[in-house]
Amino acid sequence: MPAPFDLTDDSVVVVIGSGAGGGTLANQLAQKGIDVVVLEAGKRVEPEEHVDDEWPAFNQLAWLDMRTNSGTYRLAEDFPNLPAWHSKCVGGSPVHWAGCCPRFQDWEFRTRTVYGEIPGATLLDWPITLEELEPYYDRAEANMGVAGTHGMPLHQPDNNAKVLFEGARRMGYQKYSTGHYAHNSVPYDGRPATVQDGFCFEGNRSRAKWSPLVSDLPKGEATGHLEVRPESMVLRIEHDDAGRVTGVVYADADGAEHLQRARVVCVAGNAIETPRLLLGSASNLHPDGLANSSGQVGRNYMRHMSDTCWGVFDEPVHFYRGNTMAGIVEDEAYHDPDRGFVGGFYMETIHLGPAFMASFMNPHSWGRDFTELMDAYENFAGMWLVGEDMPSATNRVTLNPDVTDQHGLPVPNVHFDDHKNDIDMRDYAADRARTLYQAVGAVKTIRTPPFPASHNMGTARMSERPEDGVVDRWGRAHDVPNLFVSDGSVFTTGAAANPTLTIVALAIRQADHIAEQLAQQAL
Amino acid sequence: MTTQSVGLDGQVSEEGGIRVADAAVAGQRLDTDPDRTGGLADLRALDQGTARALVSMTRAMYPHDRLPDVHYERVVAALDEKAAADARMRILLTEGVGWLATTTGRYPSEFGGLPEAAQVAALTRLQETPFFQAVAAEVVVNLYSQHDVWPYFGYEGPSTDEGGYLHRGFDDVDWLDDAPDRRDAPVAETIGDERDGDEARIQTEAGQARSGEED
């Protein structure tokens, strides 16, 4: 039956969320002739409606539903209602992302083995290896169109990248480039080449940047097997007495509730909403939350080690011209405990406009110390430092019983304490970054505290043994045979790499598995 | 520690979400009306004296000597709109301006004429108050979002409809070969990750107070 599908159609796969995980999975299934309903909480904002202006774009695309934030990390103080900076729109967080596509490294799937036991960390080896994922990384890169892979040339370095490269060269680094970047350097897949507009974080009016909004979803819809329902906020997942999920209840734009029946349910709401939905779907059969017999739902929340260094130079850089993050130094992405911490990190270019710079550069700051830096904006270069952070059982997403959202549901609370390893890596990385900019003539540097997290991971983690995690090697819930998790929540550990490429690779792999299981009548 | 911080928080909408939209949208709308001088001619909730004192205060908090008053006036116009929509905000702003008098011993209308060091001293005493923080939040989001302040910072703004920066200098930086290596030089660092109060958080070599006359 071609889309749209009936609410009572219990043959469809329901995918909750339309981002890197959900959007990819939905299209892959549709291409195989499997009927899919995608329920997306946000609106459909086509690229022509995107805005090259930070706050209006933020208000257009970001997830702004009420959340609370606790823990000892700085963000709980700076942004108590904004623990994360991800999207609420059709296409999900890739609409907001920049495009960095490093793959995980081999040992990053085996950190419990490689790092050993670390107090306060709940490290666990992934149940899969790099070797198993490599074919799917290949398919993910080809699907997205990643510069530097499969014949697409690397981007030309922009001003910010050129400063980074010269500093890196003087530091003796070897591996610096514009990096694998999911933004067309030449026309690809019916989408144009970059115009170096500089607004990767604000959507992308030109469609040169990959996201499910401009790629997977329209392709899936063209098959007649995919229906995307925007402004459909899933409130709970229902199951039968045998423990199989049977459908989901969602609220439409007017707040009216509907029950969509389903043969299979795949949750891909980002690592805060996914555990929130599972916890909120508690029942007599699943008293601690759906698929939570392990008690691991919501735990092990990771957000990546994050720090930002702005260098201020004698002369203009105009770092805002060009792709937001097409510049990477990979030399620090290795594991050597002699540095004083485990795991590695990347240095990636970043720029913000004056509007975001004022809000994020140094929250709380005012007076001439602040404005003199803003006055030097034209002479800024910037890099973001992103590295592996430690999972911890107490860094977790829970339901806040004291605060409810517009649907009357408890809002998610994100609790996070920085692990000492994160702090040590951050200090080391910040020193390297500052030194790099000094090497190329910086007269001042500015160290900006972590932003609200765009890399949210680990809250329904993948594990070999059901007692260690929430889902198995395919992302299927250990406790529920026809329930899958399809986003960064499944990350057993976070590696140093930006997570999107790995989310996409896992979703393609999961789609193959689900299709095979459906064909065998095993689902 | 601070009870309410600058930035995105504390702007809870009726739906229970964050309402950054208010300030950003207000800034944008004002920008699209080139004839609007800042909006202090048609105040809705604040009186002229309070609004004028707030203009002086916002400039003292975020001093950009090159920026004309109109940009600060727009921030105050946005505060006025919030005060018109929310009586608590009106009281907060009105009483807060009164505190300027308390902390300086001068009428609020005289605040802008005080030496910069005296302005900063008064504001430092107020910086933990909800009044100060509400004003700061508005300035940070609104002032730097005004399209016509961007040229003062060397920022060219929206680009896609101009063909991006591909043919407008995206890779034109040309001084790198001659850039000095300053790894052994004393280089000022501002660290935004210290929690021991605002004084410890800012470690720059920049002067604290100087006369407001230089350009």
Contacts between the chains, C-beta under 8 A, distances in Angstrom:
chain1	res1	chain2	res2	distance
A	51	B	158	7.8
A	52	B	157	7.0
A	52	B	158	3.5
A	52	B	159	6.0
A	52	B	160	5.5
A	52	B	161	7.6
A	53	B	28	7.2
A	53	B	145	7.6
A	53	B	147	7.9
A	53	B	157	7.4
A	53	B	158	6.2
A	54	B	145	7.4
A	55	B	20	6.4
A	55	B	23	7.4
A	55	B	24	3.1
A	55	B	27	7.4
A	55	B	28	7.8
A	55	B	141	6.5
A	55	B	145	5.3
A	56	B	24	5.8
A	56	B	25	7.2
A	56	B	28	5.9
A	58	B	20	6.6
A	58	B	24	7.3
A	59	B	20	6.2
A	59	B	21	4.4
A	59	B	24	5.9
A	59	B	25	7.2
A	64	B	17	4.4
A	64	B	18	4.8
A	64	B	20	7.5
A	65	B	15	7.7
A	65	B	16	7.2
A	65	B	17	5.2
A	66	B	12	7.1
A	66	B	15	7.8
A	66	B	16	3.9
A	66	B	17	5.3
A	66	B	18	7.6
A	74	B	193	6.3
A	74	B	195	7.0
A	77	B	1	7.0
A	77	B	2	7.1
A	77	B	5	6.1
A	77	B	195	7.8
A	78	B	5	5.5
A	78	B	7	6.4
A	78	B	9	7.8
A	79	B	5	7.6
A	79	B	7	6.2
A	79	B	8	5.4
A	79	B	9	5.7
A	80	B	5	7.4
A	80	B	9	4.9
A	80	B	10	8.0
A	81	B	8	7.1
A	81	B	9	5.2
A	81	B	10	7.9
A	81	B	12	7.3
A	81	B	18	5.5
A	82	B	8	5.1
A	82	B	9	6.9
A	82	B	18	6.2
A	156	B	170	7.9
A	156	B	171	6.2
A	157	B	171	6.3
A	158	B	165	7.7
A	158	B	170	4.7
A	158	B	171	5.5
A	159	B	169	7.8
A	159	B	170	6.6
A	159	B	171	6.1
A	159	B	172	6.9
A	159	B	173	4.3
A	162	B	171	6.5
A	162	B	173	5.4
A	162	B	176	6.1
A	163	B	173	6.7
A	163	B	176	6.7
A	166	B	176	4.4
A	166	B	177	8.0
A	166	B	179	6.9
A	170	B	181	6.4
A	194	B	164	7.2
A	194	B	166	7.3
A	195	B	159	7.7
A	195	B	160	6.6
A	195	B	163	5.6
A	195	B	164	2.8
A	195	B	165	7.6
A	195	B	166	4.8
A	196	B	164	4.7
A	196	B	165	4.7
A	196	B	166	4.4
A	196	B	170	4.0
A	197	B	159	4.7
A	197	B	160	4.4
A	197	B	164	3.9
A	197	B	165	6.7
A	198	B	159	5.9
A	198	B	164	7.3
A	198	B	165	6.1
A	198	B	170	7.9
A	199	B	158	7.7
A	199	B	159	7.0
A	199	B	160	6.6
A	205	B	160	4.2
A	205	B	161	7.5
A	206	B	160	5.7
A	206	B	164	7.4
A	307	B	193	7.8
A	313	B	179	7.4
A	314	B	175	7.7
A	314	B	179	7.8
A	315	B	175	4.9
A	316	B	154	6.4
A	316	B	173	7.6
A	317	B	173	5.7
A	318	B	154	7.1
A	318	B	156	7.9
A	318	B	169	6.2
A	318	B	172	7.3
A	318	B	173	7.1
A	320	B	155	6.2
A	320	B	156	7.5
A	321	B	156	7.6
A	321	B	159	7.7
A	321	B	165	3.7
A	321	B	168	7.1
A	321	B	169	5.8
A	321	B	170	4.3
A	322	B	165	6.0
A	322	B	170	4.2
A	322	B	171	7.1
A	353	B	150	7.8
A	353	B	155	6.1
A	353	B	157	7.3
A	354	B	144	4.5
A	354	B	149	7.4
A	354	B	150	6.0
A	354	B	153	5.0
A	354	B	155	5.3
A	355	B	24	7.9
A	355	B	141	7.4
A	355	B	144	4.8
A	355	B	145	4.4
A	357	B	144	7.2
A	358	B	140	4.9
A	358	B	141	7.7
A	358	B	143	7.4
A	358	B	144	4.0
A	359	B	6	8.0
A	359	B	7	5.2
A	359	B	8	7.1
A	359	B	140	5.5
A	359	B	141	6.5
A	359	B	144	7.9
A	360	B	7	7.9
A	361	B	192	6.7
A	362	B	190	6.4
A	362	B	192	3.7
A	362	B	201	7.2
A	362	B	202	7.4
A	363	B	5	6.2
A	363	B	6	5.7
A	363	B	7	5.3
A	363	B	192	7.1
A	364	B	2	6.7
A	364	B	5	6.1
A	364	B	6	5.4
A	364	B	198	6.1
A	364	B	201	7.1
A	365	B	192	7.1
A	365	B	198	7.0
A	365	B	201	6.9
A	365	B	202	6.2
A	366	B	6	7.8
A	366	B	61	5.0
A	366	B	62	6.3
A	366	B	123	7.7
A	366	B	127	7.3
A	366	B	136	5.9
A	367	B	61	7.0
A	367	B	62	7.9
A	367	B	63	7.4
A	367	B	120	6.3
A	367	B	123	7.7
A	367	B	208	7.8
A	368	B	63	5.9
A	368	B	206	6.5
A	368	B	207	7.4
A	368	B	208	7.1
A	368	B	209	7.5
A	368	B	210	7.3
A	369	B	190	7.1
A	369	B	202	4.7
A	369	B	204	5.5
A	369	B	206	5.6
A	369	B	208	7.7
A	370	B	62	6.9
A	371	B	62	5.5
A	371	B	63	5.4
A	371	B	64	5.4
A	372	B	204	7.9
A	372	B	206	5.2
A	373	B	190	6.6
A	373	B	204	8.0
A	374	B	64	7.3
A	374	B	144	7.3
A	374	B	153	6.6
A	375	B	64	6.5
A	375	B	66	7.8
A	375	B	152	8.0
A	375	B	153	7.1
A	377	B	153	4.2
A	377	B	154	6.2
A	377	B	155	6.4
A	378	B	153	6.4
A	378	B	154	2.9
A	378	B	155	7.3
A	403	B	16	7.4
A	404	B	16	7.1
A	405	B	15	7.7
A	405	B	16	5.2
A	405	B	17	7.9
A	406	B	15	4.3
A	406	B	16	5.7
A	406	B	17	7.5
A	411	B	16	7.4
A	434	B	187	7.7
A	434	B	189	6.6
A	435	B	183	6.0
A	438	B	181	7.6
A	438	B	182	4.6
A	438	B	183	4.8
A	438	B	185	7.2
A	438	B	187	5.3
A	439	B	181	5.4
A	439	B	182	7.4
A	439	B	183	5.2
A	440	B	176	6.5
A	440	B	179	4.9
A	440	B	181	7.5
A	441	B	179	3.5
A	441	B	180	4.9
A	441	B	181	7.2
A	441	B	182	5.7
A	442	B	182	6.3
A	442	B	187	6.1
A	443	B	182	7.2
A	443	B	187	6.4
A	443	B	188	7.3
A	444	B	187	6.4
A	444	B	188	4.5
A	444	B	189	7.1
A	444	B	190	7.1
A	444	B	204	7.1
A	445	B	187	6.4
A	445	B	188	7.6
A	445	B	189	5.1
A	445	B	190	7.5
A	446	B	189	7.3
A	446	B	190	4.5
A	446	B	192	7.0
A	447	B	189	6.7
A	447	B	190	6.9
A	447	B	191	4.7
A	447	B	192	5.8
A	447	B	193	6.0
A	448	B	192	5.1
A	448	B	193	7.9
A	449	B	192	5.0
A	449	B	193	4.4
